[in-house]
């Protein structure tokens, strides 16, 4: 759907991976409790006029936006139930006012939800955020990423692990969203890591979803080159999702930022993955799909990017592989061909793609950084068969001898050489023979 993006997650989504709390052992979430009643104020999901003075600090969010964020968390299970209903019931769900959202979702618990809304305690909500080691920035905050306001249903609050000032710094740079399937092929994982590394080396903020497969490879690649990494989660920002990425979550949180629109304690649900995808699409000036089947959450992200007028690119995949059907279809439909970080930089800084944002000299400097050793994959990044093929090329072996040296059949040798060429590690000379690429 175009509004809230609450379509069911595809089979490629991580519906089977719950989050694991990554807060320090001494931290504890404080759950808001009803207090004295007050007037119910229905608010639409647009920024509107800036509210009056409020405290600045870890929770730089006004009371109304904090209340909206907490309400979304409380109604999250009901949104999951609504996925089984006709699609028209879901259209524009996150654009509804608080009162309309309760009417659409709460059912028999409507009066109970309204009483909670009346007695919402913003101080307790701020304490819950801060005790979880998070920051919060609402739509009225100077730290809130302005690109999110282009969404028809921008998050009321963005919960941030890693610091809102660090988020502000990352959003001041060019931003690229790089996504792909969680069951990525070795080829896709290598390209994803190289893209993350090259873009981060060029000072581009790299956005992805911390998921298994391509997303994780993108983050790892970016961390090898610097700190320009931003993860968007489908659960509370204080927990790692999936559990197996706890170490990666901690590294991203320590050096970059992790964000979510869901409040503390909310676990991932089917609907929260496609909802998360709209945030990734809005943050990036371009969305790059490394490898995606059909259906795929990555295609949902690309669809949001298109609807927002953002650039969309895709890495060519094997035409015989089902895992690349979605990304190859994007290319057929006009997406930009992405062969490496330099192609993304061309889209970000080239003619008609943001050239006014940076000088031509600065764009050239970033391209040079992406093409340097720091941005290129090293043999240590490759799996063992690829390393053996690369070593055979470096030793000057001809095509027929590479297979014998590497212990691979001819078909796998050709596939490996193609992958190494795409990664910029080998090149063909005038006679069509492979050699180690310069640099």
Secondary structure, 3 states (H helix, E strand, C coil): CCCCCCCCCCCCCCCCCCCEECCCCCCCCCCCCCCCCCCCCCCCCCCCCCCCCCCCCCEECCHHHHHHHHHHHHHHHHHHHHCCCCHHHCCCHHHCCHHHHHHHHCHHHHHHHHHHHHCCCHHHHHHHHHHCCCEEEECCCCCCCHHHHHCCCCCCEEEEECCHHHHHHHHCCCEEEEECCCCCCHHHHHHHHHHHHHHHHCCCEEEECCCCCHHHHHHHHHHHHCCCEEEECCCCCCEECCHHHHHHHHHHHHHCEEEECCCCCCCCCHHHHHHHHHHHHHHCCEEEECCCCCCCHHHHHHHHHHHCCCEEEECCCCCCCHHHHHHHHHHHCCCEECCCHHHHHHHHHCCCCCCCCCCHHHHHHHHHHHHCCCCCCCHHHCCHHHHHHHHHHHCCCCHHHHHHHHCCCHHHHHHHHHHHHHCCCEEECCCCCEEECCC
